[in-house]
Every structure is written in structure tokens, then in C-alpha cells.
């Protein structure tokens, strides 16, 4: 529901009123009860951002994302490294004891 600003030309009273968009503008001043009220045109306060906001620098660069992905990607071991790590001649690595 929008907030409208009103001004009375008779008593100079300024106030805000919550009204539906389809409602007729008020005509009578709540302070002096005269029909000298007019609705003002204002910018309003549609959206209020609080805090530092969102900037392009708030997000990580593509280079950082690629490096992080490479760092966390599961590493695949080659058959040769598995065999040298085991070397017990078991069937676990498929290698045979030399």
C-alpha cells in the first residue's frame, strides 16, 4: 500500500497517509477541517537498501573459481602410483612383488 503526502493550503499542515492506489485523494484537512487539501507528487521510498550493497567486486573472479575447483576436485591416482604404494604382492593393487 503506497504512502501519499498531503499539504493543506489553509493551515500549512503536512502529513502522510497510507492509501490504496484506487482510493480517491483526501480533500478535507484532518487538522483544520477545511477542503484545502492537495496530494503532493513525491519520489517515494520504493526500495531501501541497507548495508554495503552488492558490487561486482563482491563476487569471486573466474580465475579464483577455477583454482578452487581444481583444488577440491578428486585426484585420480595412476596404476603405477598405486602399485608402488602397495608393493606387497597382494591382489589389491594388481601388482606383483618383484
C-alpha positions in Angstrom: 0.0 0.0 0.0 1.6 3.3 -1.0 2.2 6.3 1.2 0.9 9.6 -0.1 2.0 13.0 1.1 -0.6 15.8 1.6 -0.4 19.5 2.2 -3.2 21.8 3.4 -3.1 25.2 1.7 -5.2 26.7 4.6 -3.2 25.8 7.7 0.1 24.6 6.1 -0.3 21.2 7.7 1.8 18.4 6.1 1.2 14.7 6.7 1.4 11.3 5.1 -1.4 8.8 4.5 -1.4 5.1 3.6 -4.0 4.5 0.9 -4.8 2.0 -1.8 -3.9 3.1 -5.3 -7.6 3.1 -6.3 -8.7 5.3 -3.4 -9.7 8.9 -4.1 -7.3 11.6 -2.8 -8.3 13.1 0.5 -10.0 16.5 0.3 -10.5 17.6 3.9 -7.6 18.5 6.2 -7.6 16.5 9.5 -6.3 19.5 11.4 -8.4 22.5 10.3 -11.3 20.5 8.6 -11.2 22.7 5.5 -11.3 21.5 2.0 -7.9 22.9 1.0 -6.0 19.7 1.0 -3.9 18.6 -2.0 -1.9 15.5 -2.6 1.8 16.1 -3.4 3.9 14.5 -6.0 6.9 12.8 -4.4 9.5 10.3 -5.3 8.5 7.9 -2.5 10.8 5.3 -0.9 10.2 2.3 -3.1 13.2 0.2 -2.1 15.6 0.8 0.7 19.0 -0.9 0.6 20.9 -1.2 3.8 24.5 -2.2 4.3 27.3 -2.1 1.8 25.2 -3.3 -1.1 26.2 -5.6 -3.9 29.1 -4.7 -6.2 30.9 -6.6 -8.9 33.9 -6.8 -6.6 31.8 -8.7 -4.0 32.0 -11.8 -6.2 35.0 -14.0 -6.8 36.8 -13.8 -10.1 36.7 -16.6 -12.7 40.4 -17.4 -12.1 39.7 -17.8 -8.4 36.7 -20.1 -9.1 38.8 -22.3 -11.4 41.7 -22.6 -9.0 39.3 -23.5 -6.1 37.6 -26.1 -8.3 40.9 -27.7 -9.3 42.0 -27.7 -5.7 38.8 -29.5 -4.5 38.5 -31.9 -7.4 39.1 -35.5 -6.5 42.6 -36.6 -7.6 42.8 -39.8 -9.6 45.8 -42.0 -8.9 47.5 -43.8 -11.7 48.0 -47.5 -11.6 51.8 -47.1 -11.3 51.5 -45.0 -8.1 49.0 -47.5 -6.6 51.4 -50.3 -7.3 54.4 -48.5 -5.8 52.4 -47.6 -2.7 51.3 -51.2 -2.2 54.3 -53.5 -3.4 53.2 -56.3 -1.0 52.3 -58.6 -3.8 48.6 -58.6 -2.8 45.8 -58.6 -5.3 44.7 -55.1 -4.1 46.7 -53.1 -6.5 47.1 -55.7 -9.2 50.9 -55.6 -8.9 53.2 -58.4 -8.1 56.1 -58.3 -5.7 59.3 -58.0 -7.6 
